Amino acid sequence: MCFPKDLKNIYFLKRLFLQLEAVKNLND
């Protein structure tokens, strides 16, 4: 089973988004 390239990009963006959310919470 091979994954589409988009799936990797979505996973990367999701992680990036979660990191940004964490930084926002720290800054509050």
C-alpha positions as a LaTeX table, in Angstrom:
\begin{tabular}{lrrr}
\hline
Residue & $x$ (\AA) & $y$ (\AA) & $z$ (\AA) \\
\hline
Met1 & 0.00 & 0.00 & 0.00 \\
Cys2 & 1.54 & 3.29 & $-1.06$ \\
Phe3 & 0.54 & 6.62 & 0.40 \\
Pro4 & $-0.21$ & 9.63 & $-1.77$ \\
Lys5 & 2.23 & 12.50 & $-1.39$ \\
Asp6 & $-0.59$ & 14.74 & $-0.19$ \\
Leu7 & $-1.01$ & 12.63 & 2.92 \\
Lys8 & 2.53 & 13.42 & 3.99 \\
Asn9 & 1.95 & 17.13 & 3.36 \\
Ile10 & $-1.26$ & 17.07 & 5.40 \\
Tyr11 & 0.53 & 15.33 & 8.26 \\
Phe12 & 3.34 & 17.91 & 8.13 \\
Leu13 & 0.90 & 20.83 & 8.10 \\
Lys14 & $-1.05$ & 19.30 & 10.97 \\
Arg15 & 2.10 & 19.04 & 13.08 \\
Leu16 & 3.08 & 22.60 & 12.19 \\
Phe17 & $-0.39$ & 23.81 & 13.18 \\
Leu18 & $-0.25$ & 21.97 & 16.49 \\
Gln19 & 3.14 & 23.53 & 17.23 \\
Leu20 & 1.77 & 27.00 & 16.49 \\
Glu21 & $-1.18$ & 26.36 & 18.81 \\
Ala22 & 1.19 & 25.25 & 21.57 \\
Val23 & 3.30 & 28.40 & 21.16 \\
Lys24 & 0.17 & 30.55 & 21.30 \\
Asn25 & $-0.87$ & 28.87 & 24.55 \\
Leu26 & 2.57 & 29.48 & 26.06 \\
Asn27 & 2.42 & 33.17 & 25.16 \\
Asp28 & $-0.93$ & 33.73 & 26.88 \\
\hline
\end{tabular}
